[in-house]
């Protein structure tokens, strides 16, 4: 079974449990709506890719780690779109959760997905109990304070933003967690894989900044022009468009070069190169050429 099918199967099982017959149906529906259909699932794919490169032991635990990270990512999108933050009306090409279900259910759906993420990990931990605590610690740190996605969202409420800290927390944290969690689940060395997650996370954020100014809402499935509207720092604003593209290409190259020597290195490099082709907006392709 390919990585995409493994991810969807694990997410489906988790949401089915959360939406059991005793569950409040509206919030269960809101949680499912937030997760399906998904985006590129790049974070869980990265986790499974690293796990496979490390030898692929305990595949069920690797799938749980990948799904946990995706559930946390989906929860962050639900909360990020709320009126108190970005007030975004669309996400992944459809109406955002708070517009479809109302703000109270959106808050609860995001909270429910966070808790579900750690339940998924706990259920799979019996396969390799000695790996469970490092997995929980790694993924929890990428979610909370002081350097996780909660911190990343909080930086937007500060009077002054350190762009590096902001990007590292809001976007980079889950990418770094994905590579390290994949290694932990497979019994590998998580620190050897940290640079890959760090580079891909920063590259993804620079790409997101570029899409915000150069793509249409239809292309990326969410509102554009958000950085300027909310007065947020961004890579194009600080580096210029060409400078941001140069930085993006540099980060992708560094990510590929950082992959530790292993049996699955070639396949993982190909996955990253393929994914990175979508990083530069179509309208800027000539600038990047």
C-alpha positions in Angstrom: 0.0 0.0 0.0 1.4 3.4 -0.9 2.0 6.2 1.6 -1.0 8.2 0.6 -3.4 5.2 1.1 -1.8 4.4 4.5 -2.3 8.0 5.7 -5.9 8.1 4.6 -6.7 4.7 6.1 -5.2 5.7 9.5 -7.0 9.1 9.5 -10.3 7.4 8.5 -10.0 4.9 11.4 -9.3 7.8 13.8 -12.3 9.9 12.7 -14.6 6.9 12.7 -13.8 6.3 16.4 -14.2 9.9 17.2 -17.6 10.0 15.5 -19.0 6.9 17.1 -22.7 6.5 17.8 -22.6 8.4 21.1 -20.7 11.4 19.7 -22.5 14.8 19.2 -23.1 14.6 15.5 -22.4 18.2 14.6 -18.9 18.4 16.1 -18.1 14.9 14.7 -19.1 16.2 11.3 -17.0 19.3 11.7 -13.9 17.3 12.6 -14.4 15.1 9.6 -15.0 18.1 7.4 -11.7 19.6 8.6 -9.7 16.5 7.7 -11.3 15.3 4.4 -10.5 15.8 1.7 -7.0 16.7 2.6 -4.3 18.8 1.0 -1.0 17.4 -0.2 -0.5 15.7 3.2 3.2 16.7 2.9 3.9 16.4 6.6 2.7 12.8 7.1 4.2 11.8 3.8 7.5 13.1 5.0 7.2 11.2 8.3 6.5 7.9 6.5 9.3 8.6 4.0 11.8 9.0 6.8 10.5 6.0 8.6 10.9 3.9 5.4 14.4 5.3 4.9 15.3 4.3 8.5 14.3 0.7 7.8 10.6 0.7 8.2 10.3 -1.2 11.5 7.0 -0.8 13.4 5.0 0.5 10.4 1.8 0.9 12.4 3.6 3.3 14.8 4.9 5.3 11.9 1.4 5.6 10.4 0.1 6.7 13.8 2.8 9.3 14.1 2.1 10.6 10.5 -1.6 10.8 11.2 -1.1 12.5 14.5 0.9 15.2 12.8 -1.7 15.7 10.1 -4.5 15.9 12.7 -2.6 18.6 14.5 -2.0 20.4 11.3 -5.7 20.3 10.4 -6.6 21.5 13.9 -4.2 24.5 13.4 -5.9 25.4 10.1 -9.4 25.3 11.8 -8.2 27.7 14.5 -6.1 29.8 12.1 -9.2 30.5 10.0 -11.4 31.8 12.9 -12.6 35.4 12.9 -10.3 36.2 15.9 -7.3 35.3 13.7 -7.3 35.3 9.9 -11.1 35.3 9.5 -10.7 33.2 6.3 -13.8 32.1 4.5 -12.2 29.3 2.5 -9.7 26.5 3.1 -8.5 23.7 0.7 -10.9 25.0 -1.9 -14.1 24.8 0.2 -15.9 26.8 2.9 -13.8 27.0 6.1 -15.0 25.1 9.1 -16.3 28.1 11.1 -18.3 29.3 8.1 -19.8 25.9 7.5 -20.5 25.0 11.2 -20.3 28.2 13.2 -17.5 29.4 15.5 -18.3 27.4 18.6 -18.3 24.1 16.7 -15.1 25.1 14.9 -13.3 25.8 18.2 -14.5 22.4 19.5 -13.6 20.6 16.3 -10.0 22.0 16.4 -9.7 21.0 20.1 -11.1 17.6 19.4 -8.6 17.0 16.6 -5.7 17.9 18.9 -6.8 15.4 21.5 -7.5 12.8 18.8 -3.9 13.2 17.5 -2.5 12.0 20.8 -5.1 9.3 21.2 -3.9 7.9 17.9 -0.3 7.8 19.1 -1.3 6.2 22.4 -3.3 3.4 20.7 -0.4 2.5 18.4 2.3 2.7 21.1 1.8 -0.8 22.3 3.7 -2.0 19.2 6.9 -0.3 20.5 6.3 1.1 24.0 9.9 2.3 24.4 9.4 4.7 21.4 6.1 6.1 22.6 7.4 8.7 25.1 9.9 10.2 22.7 7.2 10.4 20.0 4.7 12.1 22.3 7.4 14.5 23.6 8.5 15.4 20.1 5.1 16.0 18.7 3.8 17.8 21.7 6.7 20.2 21.6 6.0 21.0 18.0 2.4 21.8 19.0 2.6 23.9 22.1 4.9 26.4 23.7 7.5 27.9 23.5 8.4 26.8 19.9 5.4 25.0 18.5 2.4 26.0 16.4 0.7 27.6 19.4 3.7 29.9 19.7 3.6 30.6 16.0 0.0 31.7 16.2 0.8 33.8 19.3 3.6 35.7 17.6 0.9 37.3 15.4 -0.4 39.1 18.5 2.9 40.5 19.5 3.8 44.1 18.6 7.0 43.1 16.9 7.7 39.8 15.2 11.0 38.0 14.9 10.4 36.4 11.4 12.8 33.5 12.0 11.2 32.5 15.3 7.7 33.1 13.9 8.3 30.9 10.8 10.1 28.2 12.8 7.2 27.9 15.2 4.2 28.4 13.0 5.3 26.3 10.0 8.7 24.7 10.7 7.8 23.0 14.0 5.5 20.3 12.5 7.9 19.6 9.6 10.8 19.1 12.0 8.6 16.9 14.1 7.6 14.9 11.1 11.1 13.9 10.2 12.1 13.2 13.8 8.9 11.3 14.5 9.4 9.2 11.4 12.9 8.3 12.6 11.8 7.6 16.2 8.9 5.4 15.0 11.3 3.3 12.9 14.0 3.1 15.6 16.3 5.6 13.9 18.3 8.6 15.2 15.8 11.6 15.3 18.5 14.3 15.5 20.1 13.1 12.3 16.9 13.9 10.5 16.2 17.3 12.2 18.0 19.4 9.5 15.8 17.9 6.8 12.6 19.0 8.6 14.0 22.4 9.5 15.0 23.1 5.8 11.7 21.8 4.3 9.7 23.7 6.9 11.4 27.0 6.1 11.1 26.4 2.4 7.4 25.6 2.7 6.8 28.9 4.6 8.7 30.9 2.0 6.7 29.2 -0.7 3.5 30.0 1.2 4.5 33.6 1.4 5.1 33.7 -2.3 1.7 32.1 -3.1 0.1 34.7 -0.9 1.2 37.5 -3.2 1.4 35.7 -6.6 -1.3 33.1 -6.7 -5.1 33.3 -6.9 -7.4 32.0 -4.2 -8.7 29.4 -6.7 -5.2 28.0 -7.2 -4.3 27.6 -3.6 -7.8 27.0 -2.1 -7.6 29.8 0.5 -7.7 33.6 0.5 -4.6 35.4 -0.7 -3.1 38.7 0.3 -3.4 37.8 4.0 0.1 38.9 5.0 -0.4 42.4 3.7 -4.0 42.6 5.1 -2.8 41.6 8.6 0.5 43.4 8.5 2.5 40.3 8.9 6.2 40.0 8.0 6.9 37.7 5.0 9.9 36.6 2.9 9.0 38.6 -0.2 8.5 41.7 1.9 11.9 41.3 3.5 13.9 39.8 0.6 12.0 40.9 -2.5 10.3 38.4 -4.8 13.5 37.3 -6.5 15.4 37.1 -3.2 12.6 34.9 -1.8 12.7 32.6 -4.7 16.5 32.3 -4.4 16.1 31.5 -0.7 13.5 28.9 -1.5 15.7 27.1 -4.0 18.6 27.3 -1.6 16.5 25.7 1.2 15.3 22.9 -1.0 18.9 22.1 -2.1 20.0 22.1 1.5 17.2 19.8 2.5 18.1 17.3 -0.1 21.8 17.5 0.8 21.0 17.0 4.5 19.4 13.5 4.0 21.6 11.1 6.0 23.2 8.1 4.2 20.6 5.3 4.2 19.1 2.7 2.0 16.1 4.8 1.2 17.9 8.1 0.6 17.4 8.1 -3.2 13.7 7.6 -3.0 13.3 10.3 -0.4 15.3 12.8 -2.5 12.9 12.1 -5.4 9.9 12.7 -3.2 11.2 16.0 -2.0 12.2 17.2 -5.5 8.8 16.3 -6.8 7.0 18.1 -4.0 9.2 21.2 -4.4 8.0 21.7 -8.0 4.8 23.1 -6.6 6.5 25.5 -4.2 7.0 28.4 -6.8 3.8 29.9 -8.0 3.0 29.5 -11.7 3.0 33.2 -12.3 6.6 33.4 -10.9 8.0 30.4 -12.8 9.8 32.7 -15.3 11.4 34.6 -12.5 12.7 31.3 -11.0 13.9 29.9 -14.3 
